[in-house]
């Protein structure tokens, strides 16, 4: 994390296009083998597309926040000495993502040597979160329902990943999308130094047809149909 005198104007949050968007070929327990331009959905049965929007905020259109680190800590949330849920202002253990809205709320900070795994109650087709002051020693791992993993080192995908706390280039909206039959069970955060900060984890909301079926089920007229990729409640597990 590096402090900066750059202004925090909201104009940098208005970017219309992601800074980058790759399709990542998955291999079990290995980092991706290559990064390519956007692939049409369905080209690969086990692939992931990721994007980063400088200055963007979670949730994007079509998604809803399922964990914002502000509400009462659930029983499934276990904190170690290397992971903190912090309140602004920032300190040597973390800084709030500059792009996060509303400002001034709590956020997650993974400290040196720490690891945090966020697992969704059910697999989802996409997810997003606010990623703040990205450092070259941050590592994000995407966990899919078929056991495959994609490792995203901050040093390889953000230039420069210098931990600037206000620059939109290191504070923005991260999104992951499954192509073909790829679904996500969750994701893992690791950092070799202080810190890896995120906020506002979001997943897709149910489409109108799904809501209609749910309402019919609740009324006793039919059976509730649960759609893959609907709104999910996040379960969070942390470990050193």
Secondary structure, DSSP 8 states (H G I E B T S, - for coil): -B-------GGGGG-SS-SEEEEEE-BTTB--S-EES---TTS-SEEEEEEEEET--SS-TTEEEEE-S-S---TT----TTEEEE-SS-BTTB---TT-SSTT--EEEE-TTEEEEEEEEEEESEEEEEEES-BTTEEEEEEETTS-EEEEEHHHHSTT-B-BSS-GGGSEEEEEEEEET--EEEEEEEESSS-EEEEEEEEE---HHHHHHHHHHHTTSS-----TT----EEEEEE-
